[in-house]
Amino acid sequence: MGIDPTKTRPAGEALARRIIGGKELPTINTFVDSYNLVSAQTFIAIGAFDMGKIHHRSLSMRKARCGEPFQGIGMQKDAKLDGVEIVIEDESDHELVAVYPYRDSEASKVTEDSKNVLLLMCGVPGISDEVLSQTQLLCESYIERFCK
């Protein structure tokens, strides 16, 4: 997928490594914290997008273009992509909503004001649909339990 896993860890692995290393999980908001906990438990990267900020029916996955700008959550300025990354694009406005499977966009991030959220369980070769479905159910369980 064009990602060196020794330099950029998939989200689930990065979160689990924080815990194993004795660090706390980042605290964002209850919704995000809930699915981050699932990601750390399952090692599945989970993307979340505020439905008020994207057009979910026009999302597509493609290879990034060399030099294409992307501003991930928490980034102060755009990064220039190498052209090997897999990205998720909102084709209705040609905005990138994620670099798959490890960074969501600042523009579509989930906040405490988000009302409707699209969750994406990020699979790669070797991860079965059943594992992704179980991860989805665990996400729904935690979100319902902690967010009501």
MIDOSE-1310 file (N, C-alpha, C; in nm, 2 decimals, decimal comma, always signed):
residues 148
mgid	+0,08/-0,12/+0,00/+0,00/+0,00/+0,00/+0,09/+0,13/+0,00; +0,22/+0,11/-0,01/+0,30/+0,23/-0,01/+0,34/+0,29/+0,12; +0,30/+0,22/+0,23/+0,33/+0,27/+0,36/+0,44/+0,18/+0,43; +0,54/+0,24/+0,48/+0,64/+0,17/+0,55/+0,59/+0,14/+0,69
ptkt	+0,55/+0,02/+0,73/+0,49/+0,00/+0,86/+0,58/+0,02/+0,97; +0,71/+0,03/+0,95/+0,81/+0,06/+1,06/+0,81/+0,21/+1,09; +0,76/+0,29/+0,99/+0,76/+0,44/+1,01/+0,63/+0,49/+1,04; +0,53/+0,44/+0,97/+0,39/+0,48/+0,99/+0,30/+0,36/+1,02
rpag	+0,26/+0,35/+1,15/+0,18/+0,23/+1,19/+0,04/+0,25/+1,16; -0,03/+0,15/+1,12/-0,18/+0,16/+1,11/-0,23/+0,20/+1,24; -0,35/+0,27/+1,24/-0,40/+0,34/+1,36/-0,42/+0,24/+1,47; -0,48/+0,12/+1,45/-0,50/+0,03/+1,56/-0,37/-0,02/+1,62
eala	-0,27/-0,04/+1,54/-0,14/-0,08/+1,60/-0,08/+0,03/+1,68; -0,08/+0,15/+1,62/-0,02/+0,27/+1,69/-0,09/+0,29/+1,83; -0,22/+0,27/+1,84/-0,29/+0,29/+1,96/-0,25/+0,18/+2,06; -0,25/+0,06/+2,01/-0,21/-0,06/+2,10/-0,07/-0,04/+2,15
rrii	+0,02/+0,01/+2,07/+0,16/+0,03/+2,11/+0,17/+0,13/+2,22; +0,09/+0,24/+2,21/+0,09/+0,34/+2,31/+0,06/+0,27/+2,45; -0,05/+0,19/+2,45/-0,09/+0,12/+2,57/+0,02/+0,03/+2,62; +0,08/-0,05/+2,54/+0,18/-0,14/+2,57/+0,30/-0,07/+2,63
ggke	+0,33/+0,05/+2,57/+0,44/+0,13/+2,61/+0,42/+0,21/+2,74; +0,30/+0,19/+2,80/+0,27/+0,26/+2,93/+0,21/+0,40/+2,91; +0,18/+0,44/+2,79/+0,12/+0,57/+2,76/-0,03/+0,56/+2,76; -0,10/+0,67/+2,78/-0,25/+0,67/+2,78/-0,29/+0,69/+2,63
lpti	-0,41/+0,64/+2,61/-0,47/+0,67/+2,48/-0,50/+0,82/+2,47; -0,49/+0,88/+2,36/-0,53/+1,02/+2,35/-0,68/+1,04/+2,38; -0,72/+1,15/+2,44/-0,85/+1,18/+2,47/-0,90/+1,29/+2,38; -1,00/+1,25/+2,30/-1,05/+1,35/+2,19/-1,19/+1,39/+2,23
ntfv	-1,28/+1,30/+2,22/-1,42/+1,32/+2,27/-1,47/+1,18/+2,29; -1,59/+1,16/+2,36/-1,63/+1,03/+2,40/-1,66/+0,94/+2,28; -1,71/+1,00/+2,17/-1,73/+0,92/+2,05/-1,60/+0,86/+1,99; -1,51/+0,95/+1,97/-1,38/+0,91/+1,91/-1,30/+0,82/+2,01
dsyn	-1,31/+0,85/+2,14/-1,24/+0,77/+2,23/-1,30/+0,63/+2,23; -1,43/+0,61/+2,21/-1,49/+0,48/+2,21/-1,44/+0,40/+2,09; -1,44/+0,45/+1,97/-1,39/+0,37/+1,86/-1,24/+0,36/+1,86; -1,16/+0,45/+1,92/-1,02/+0,43/+1,94/-0,99/+0,31/+2,03
lvsa	-1,07/+0,30/+2,13/-1,05/+0,18/+2,22/-1,07/+0,05/+2,15; -1,18/+0,05/+2,06/-1,20/-0,07/+1,98/-1,08/-0,10/+1,89; -1,03/+0,01/+1,83/-0,92/+0,00/+1,73/-0,80/-0,06/+1,81; -0,77/-0,01/+1,93/-0,66/-0,06/+2,01/-0,68/-0,21/+2,04
qtfi	-0,80/-0,25/+2,07/-0,83/-0,39/+2,11/-0,82/-0,48/+1,99; -0,86/-0,44/+1,87/-0,87/-0,53/+1,76/-0,76/-0,51/+1,66; -0,68/-0,41/+1,67/-0,58/-0,37/+1,57/-0,64/-0,33/+1,43; -0,77/-0,31/+1,43/-0,83/-0,27/+1,30/-0,83/-0,11/+1,30
aiga	-0,79/-0,06/+1,19/-0,80/+0,09/+1,18/-0,94/+0,12/+1,15; -0,99/+0,23/+1,22/-1,13/+0,27/+1,20/-1,13/+0,42/+1,16; -1,19/+0,45/+1,05/-1,21/+0,58/+1,01/-1,34/+0,63/+1,05; -1,35/+0,76/+1,08/-1,48/+0,82/+1,12/-1,49/+0,96/+1,05
fdmg	-1,61/+0,98/+0,99/-1,63/+1,10/+0,92/-1,76/+1,17/+0,95; -1,76/+1,30/+0,98/-1,88/+1,37/+1,01/-1,96/+1,38/+0,88; -2,08/+1,32/+0,89/-2,17/+1,32/+0,77/-2,22/+1,45/+0,72; -2,21/+1,55/+0,81/-2,25/+1,69/+0,77/-2,14/+1,76/+0,69
kihh	-2,02/+1,69/+0,68/-1,91/+1,75/+0,61/-1,86/+1,67/+0,49; -1,93/+1,56/+0,47/-1,89/+1,48/+0,35/-2,02/+1,44/+0,27; -2,00/+1,39/+0,15/-2,11/+1,33/+0,07/-2,08/+1,18/+0,07; -2,13/+1,10/+0,16/-2,09/+0,96/+0,17/-2,13/+0,88/+0,05
rsls	-2,22/+0,92/-0,03/-2,25/+0,84/-0,15/-2,15/+0,87/-0,26; -2,06/+0,96/-0,24/-1,96/+0,98/-0,35/-1,82/+0,96/-0,30; -1,80/+0,87/-0,20/-1,67/+0,84/-0,15/-1,61/+0,73/-0,24; -1,48/+0,75/-0,28/-1,41/+0,65/-0,36/-1,27/+0,63/-0,30
mrka	-1,21/+0,52/-0,33/-1,08/+0,49/-0,29/-0,99/+0,48/-0,42; -0,88/+0,55/-0,41/-0,79/+0,55/-0,52/-0,64/+0,57/-0,47; -0,55/+0,57/-0,56/-0,41/+0,59/-0,53/-0,39/+0,75/-0,54; -0,32/+0,80/-0,44/-0,29/+0,94/-0,44/-0,21/+0,99/-0,56
rcge	-0,22/+1,11/-0,59/-0,14/+1,17/-0,70/-0,02/+1,23/-0,63; +0,10/+1,22/-0,70/+0,22/+1,28/-0,65/+0,21/+1,43/-0,62; +0,24/+1,47/-0,50/+0,23/+1,61/-0,46/+0,09/+1,66/-0,42; -0,01/+1,56/-0,42/-0,14/+1,60/-0,38/-0,14/+1,64/-0,23
pfqg	-0,21/+1,75/-0,20/-0,21/+1,80/-0,06/-0,31/+1,72/+0,02; -0,28/+1,70/+0,15/-0,37/+1,64/+0,25/-0,34/+1,70/+0,38; -0,45/+1,75/+0,45/-0,43/+1,79/+0,59/-0,50/+1,70/+0,68; -0,42/+1,62/+0,75/-0,48/+1,52/+0,84/-0,51/+1,59/+0,98
igmq	-0,59/+1,52/+1,06/-0,63/+1,57/+1,19/-0,50/+1,61/+1,27; -0,51/+1,73/+1,32/-0,40/+1,78/+1,40/-0,28/+1,84/+1,33; -0,28/+1,83/+1,20/-0,17/+1,89/+1,12/-0,20/+2,04/+1,10; -0,09/+2,11/+1,11/-0,10/+2,26/+1,10/-0,11/+2,30/+0,95
kdak	-0,05/+2,22/+0,86/-0,05/+2,25/+0,72/-0,06/+2,13/+0,64; -0,09/+2,14/+0,51/-0,10/+2,03/+0,42/+0,03/+1,95/+0,41; +0,02/+1,82/+0,40/+0,13/+1,74/+0,37/+0,12/+1,72/+0,22; +0,23/+1,70/+0,15/+0,23/+1,66/+0,01/+0,25/+1,51/+0,00
ldgv	+0,15/+1,44/-0,06/+0,15/+1,30/-0,07/+0,25/+1,25/-0,18; +0,31/+1,13/-0,16/+0,41/+1,08/-0,25/+0,35/+1,02/-0,38; +0,22/+0,99/-0,38/+0,16/+0,93/-0,50/+0,15/+0,78/-0,49; +0,20/+0,72/-0,37/+0,18/+0,58/-0,36/+0,08/+0,54/-0,25
eivi	+0,03/+0,64/-0,18/-0,07/+0,62/-0,07/-0,20/+0,59/-0,13; -0,28/+0,52/-0,05/-0,42/+0,49/-0,09/-0,50/+0,60/-0,01; -0,59/+0,67/-0,08/-0,67/+0,78/-0,02/-0,82/+0,75/-0,05; -0,90/+0,81/+0,04/-1,04/+0,81/+0,02/-1,08/+0,96/-0,01
edes	-1,15/+0,97/-0,12/-1,19/+1,10/-0,17/-1,34/+1,12/-0,18; -1,38/+1,24/-0,14/-1,52/+1,27/-0,16/-1,53/+1,33/-0,30; -1,57/+1,25/-0,40/-1,57/+1,29/-0,54/-1,66/+1,41/-0,57; -1,76/+1,44/-0,48/-1,85/+1,55/-0,51/-1,77/+1,69/-0,50
dhel	-1,67/+1,70/-0,42/-1,59/+1,82/-0,41/-1,44/+1,80/-0,42; -1,40/+1,67/-0,45/-1,26/+1,63/-0,47/-1,17/+1,66/-0,35; -1,23/+1,65/-0,23/-1,16/+1,66/-0,11/-1,12/+1,52/-0,06; -1,00/+1,51/-0,01/-0,95/+1,39/+0,05/-1,01/+1,38/+0,19
vavy	-1,07/+1,27/+0,23/-1,12/+1,25/+0,37/-1,03/+1,16/+0,45; -0,94/+1,09/+0,39/-0,85/+1,00/+0,46/-0,73/+0,95/+0,38; -0,62/+0,93/+0,44/-0,52/+0,85/+0,39/-0,53/+0,71/+0,46; -0,56/+0,61/+0,38/-0,60/+0,48/+0,43/-0,47/+0,40/+0,46
pyrd	-0,47/+0,33/+0,57/-0,56/+0,32/+0,68/-0,52/+0,39/+0,81; -0,46/+0,50/+0,80/-0,40/+0,56/+0,92/-0,43/+0,70/+0,95; -0,49/+0,78/+0,87/-0,51/+0,92/+0,90/-0,63/+0,98/+0,83; -0,72/+1,03/+0,92/-0,84/+1,10/+0,86/-0,82/+1,25/+0,85
seas	-0,90/+1,31/+0,77/-0,89/+1,45/+0,74/-0,94/+1,55/+0,85; -0,87/+1,66/+0,86/-0,91/+1,76/+0,96/-1,05/+1,81/+0,92; -1,07/+1,83/+0,79/-1,20/+1,89/+0,74/-1,32/+1,80/+0,77; -1,30/+1,67/+0,78/-1,42/+1,58/+0,80/-1,42/+1,51/+0,94
kvte	-1,34/+1,56/+1,03/-1,32/+1,50/+1,16/-1,45/+1,50/+1,24; -1,46/+1,41/+1,33/-1,58/+1,40/+1,42/-1,55/+1,49/+1,54; -1,64/+1,58/+1,58/-1,63/+1,66/+1,69/-1,75/+1,64/+1,78; -1,75/+1,71/+1,89/-1,86/+1,70/+1,99/-1,99/+1,76/+1,92
dskn	-1,98/+1,84/+1,82/-2,10/+1,89/+1,75/-2,15/+1,80/+1,64; -2,08/+1,69/+1,61/-2,12/+1,60/+1,50/-2,25/+1,53/+1,54; -2,34/+1,52/+1,45/-2,47/+1,46/+1,47/-2,48/+1,32/+1,41; -2,43/+1,30/+1,29/-2,43/+1,18/+1,22/-2,29/+1,15/+1,17
vlll	-2,25/+1,02/+1,20/-2,11/+0,98/+1,17/-2,11/+0,86/+1,09; -2,02/+0,85/+0,99/-1,99/+0,73/+0,91/-1,87/+0,67/+0,96; -1,88/+0,54/+1,00/-1,76/+0,47/+1,05/-1,71/+0,37/+0,94; -1,58/+0,36/+0,92/-1,53/+0,28/+0,82/-1,43/+0,18/+0,88
mcgv	-1,46/+0,05/+0,88/-1,36/-0,05/+0,93/-1,26/-0,07/+0,82; -1,14/-0,05/+0,84/-1,04/-0,06/+0,74/-0,97/-0,19/+0,73; -1,01/-0,26/+0,62/-0,95/-0,39/+0,60/-0,84/-0,39/+0,50; -0,75/-0,49/+0,51/-0,64/-0,51/+0,42/-0,63/-0,66/+0,40
pgis	-0,56/-0,70/+0,30/-0,55/-0,85/+0,27/-0,51/-0,92/+0,40; -0,58/-1,03/+0,43/-0,55/-1,11/+0,54/-0,65/-1,08/+0,66; -0,73/-0,98/+0,65/-0,83/-0,95/+0,75/-0,97/-0,98/+0,69; -1,04/-1,08/+0,75/-1,16/-1,13/+0,69/-1,28/-1,03/+0,71
devl	-1,38/-1,05/+0,63/-1,50/-0,97/+0,64/-1,56/-0,99/+0,78; -1,55/-1,12/+0,83/-1,61/-1,15/+0,96/-1,54/-1,07/+1,07; -1,41/-1,05/+1,06/-1,34/-0,97/+1,16/-1,38/-0,83/+1,16; -1,40/-0,78/+1,04/-1,44/-0,64/+1,02/-1,59/-0,62/+1,07
sqtq	-1,67/-0,72/+1,05/-1,81/-0,71/+1,10/-1,81/-0,72/+1,25; -1,73/-0,80/+1,31/-1,72/-0,81/+1,46/-1,67/-0,68/+1,52; -1,57/-0,62/+1,45/-1,52/-0,49/+1,49/-1,63/-0,38/+1,48; -1,71/-0,39/+1,38/-1,82/-0,29/+1,37/-1,92/-0,31/+1,48
llce	-1,95/-0,43/+1,51/-2,05/-0,46/+1,62/-1,99/-0,41/+1,76; -1,86/-0,43/+1,78/-1,80/-0,38/+1,90/-1,80/-0,23/+1,91; -1,77/-0,17/+1,79/-1,78/-0,02/+1,79/-1,92/+0,03/+1,83; -2,02/-0,03/+1,76/-2,16/+0,01/+1,79/-2,19/-0,01/+1,94
syie	-2,14/-0,12/+2,00/-2,17/-0,15/+2,14/-2,10/-0,04/+2,23; -1,98/-0,01/+2,20/-1,91/+0,09/+2,29/-1,97/+0,23/+2,27; -2,00/+0,26/+2,15/-2,06/+0,40/+2,12/-2,19/+0,41/+2,19; -2,28/+0,31/+2,18/-2,41/+0,31/+2,24/-2,39/+0,32/+2,39
rfck	-2,30/+0,24/+2,45/-2,28/+0,23/+2,59/-2,22/+0,37/+2,65; -2,13/+0,43/+2,58/-2,06/+0,54/+2,63/-2,12/+0,68/+2,58; -2,19/+0,67/+2,47/-2,24/+0,80/+2,41/-2,39/+0,82/+2,42; -2,46/+0,71/+2,43/-2,61/+0,72/+2,44/-2,66/+0,82/+2,34
